[in-house]
Amino acid sequence: MTLIAMSGLPGSGKTTIAYALARQLGCPVLSVDTIEVGMRDAGLDFEQPRGLAAYAVGQALADVQLRLGMSVIADAVNVAPPARQAWMDLAAAHRVPLVVIDVKCSDTEAHRDRLEARPIEVLEIAWDEVERRGAEASPWPVQTLGVDSAQPVDGVVAQILDQLGNS
């Protein structure tokens, strides 16, 4: 049983990798984007802060999966220290390994194209905001597994599975 926290800028390929990895591991993906969309669709006023609220919902759902003895993949940007700390605390509370997968896209043009082509149900974010977040991002306080989403997804997932098998 493992808590896998995806981390990376919007449009970097986290969700694509998380879904492919989940199919291989047979575990759920809890996406903060999906939670935020659900909050919006339920009528939540998006002028109100919602980011950490969506993370809190995702963490509560992950807690349930871990209590059931299942691995879980948390799919979120995970740039804010409180969000990161909450995943670390959750893994510690369940005494399970936390595997942080830090997704970057070495092809800036492909990254921007992905961001702009994301499905309408995902909340929009401008490229300049992604660049700002990238410039302000600090490293996780725990070891991470860095992957490059400019590489084929199958190869990236194989790399992650190899690391999980060796942990």
C-alpha positions, 0 to 999 in steps of 0.5 A, a space after each residue: 500500500 502506497 500513497 502516490 502524490 503527483 506534483 507538477 505544473 498545470 498542463 505538465 502531464 500529471 493526469 495522463 501519467 496518473 491515469 496510466 499508472 492507476 491502470 497498471 496498479 489497479 488503484 484510484 486517482 483522486 484529482 484535485 481538478 475534478 474536485 474543483 470542477 465538482 465544487 464549481 458545478 455544485 454552485 460554489 462561488 469561485 470568487 471564494 478561495 477553493 484551492 486548499 478546500 479541494 485539496 482537503 476533500 482529496 485528502 479526506 478521500 485518500 484517507 478512506 482509501 488508505 484505511 481500506 488498505 488500498 494504494 491511492 494516487 493524488 493528482 494535484 499541482 502540489 506546489 503549496 507547502 501546506 498541501 505537501 505537508 498534508 500528504 506527508 502527514 497522511 502517509 505518516 498517519 497510515 504508516 505507508 510510503 509516500 512516493 512523490 512523482 515530480 512531473 516536468 515537461 522538458 518541451 516548453 512548446 508541448 507543455 504550453 500546447 497541452 495546457 491550452 488543449 486541456 478539456 473544457 471541464 478542467 479549470 482554465 489557467 493562463 500560461 503566464 500563471 504557469 510560468 510564474 508558479 514554476 519560477 516560484 516553486 520550491 523543492 519538496 522536503 522529501 525525496 521525489 521521483 522526477 519524470 519527463 512527460 515529453 517522453 512517451 507515457 508508457 516509458 514514464 510509467 515503466 520508469 515509475 513502476 520500476 522505482 516502486 518495485 525497488 522501493 
